[in-house]
Structure formats: C-alpha cells, structure tokens
C-alpha cells in the first residue's frame, strides 16, 4: 500500500501543475517525525527491480509499458527533489 501511495504522489508531482507547491507546503508543516516517515515512504521508490516487477505482474493491468517507462525514466529526479525537502 505504501508503494502505491508513493507512486500516486510521484504521478501527482510530475503531472499536476500545483502539486509540487502543495506538497512542499504540506511537508513544511509536518513534525520532524512525520517528515521522516513521509520521506522514508517515498524512498521505497528506489527499489526499481521490485517496483518494476509490480508493474509487470499487473498492478496497473495489462497496459503497464508506458507507466513502467515513465517510472524508470523519472523516478530518480523525483527522489532527488523529495530528498531536498529535508
């Protein structure tokens, strides 16, 4: 469930125009403990092999090639931006 939520936030960050500003605002208001939990949940996206397997196994149905390609292409830049929030 954490991985799916992290993928959702990743998608929002990349595609929704105001998502980045809203997420930065949200994270700035978290307690240090909450911020740690948030950042660690997003770091789950570093496990490319496991997440790629989830795509192939059908987490998004049969049309997984475009979402998988998107994930593999942009996840490092997203994680880099998220780490800078700390």
C-alpha positions in Angstrom: 0.0 0.0 0.0 2.9 2.4 0.8 4.4 1.8 -2.6 1.1 2.5 -4.4 0.6 5.7 -2.4 4.2 6.7 -3.2 3.6 6.1 -6.9 0.5 8.2 -6.7 2.4 11.1 -5.2 5.1 10.7 -7.8 2.5 10.9 -10.6 0.9 14.0 -9.0 4.3 15.7 -8.6 5.1 15.1 -12.3 1.7 15.8 -13.9 -0.4 18.1 -11.8 0.6 21.8 -12.1 0.1 22.8 -8.5 1.0 19.5 -6.8 4.7 20.5 -6.2 3.8 23.7 -4.4 1.1 22.0 -2.4 3.4 19.1 -1.4 6.2 21.4 -0.4 3.7 23.3 1.8 2.3 20.1 3.3 5.8 18.8 4.1 6.9 22.1 5.6 4.0 21.8 8.2 4.9 18.3 9.3 6.5 17.5 12.6 10.1 16.1 12.3 8.8 12.6 12.9 6.1 12.9 10.3 8.6 14.3 7.8 10.9 11.3 8.4 8.0 8.9 7.8 7.0 10.7 4.6 10.5 10.8 3.2 11.1 7.1 4.0 7.8 6.2 2.4 8.9 8.0 -0.8 12.3 6.3 -0.7 10.5 3.0 -1.3 10.6 4.1 -4.9 14.3 3.5 -5.0 13.6 -0.3 -5.3 13.4 -0.3 -9.1 13.5 -4.1 -9.5 10.7 -4.7 -7.1 8.5 -1.9 -8.4 9.2 -2.9 -12.0 8.0 -6.4 -11.1 4.8 -5.0 -9.6 4.1 -3.3 -12.9 4.8 -6.4 -15.0 2.7 -8.5 -12.6 -0.3 -6.3 -13.3 -0.6 -3.7 -10.6 -1.9 -1.4 -13.3 -3.4 -4.0 -15.5 -2.1 -5.2 -18.9 -1.1 -1.8 -20.2 2.0 -1.4 -18.0 4.6 -0.5 -20.5 4.1 3.3 -20.6 3.7 3.7 -16.8 6.8 1.5 -16.2 8.8 3.5 -18.7 7.7 6.7 -17.0 8.7 5.4 -13.6 12.1 4.2 -14.8 12.8 7.4 -16.6 11.8 9.9 -13.9 11.9 8.3 -10.5 15.5 9.4 -9.8 14.8 13.0 -10.5 11.7 12.9 -8.3 13.5 11.2 -5.5 16.3 13.8 -5.7 13.7 16.6 -5.4 12.0 14.9 -2.5 15.3 14.4 -0.6 15.9 18.2 -0.9 12.7 18.8 1.1 14.5 17.6 4.2 
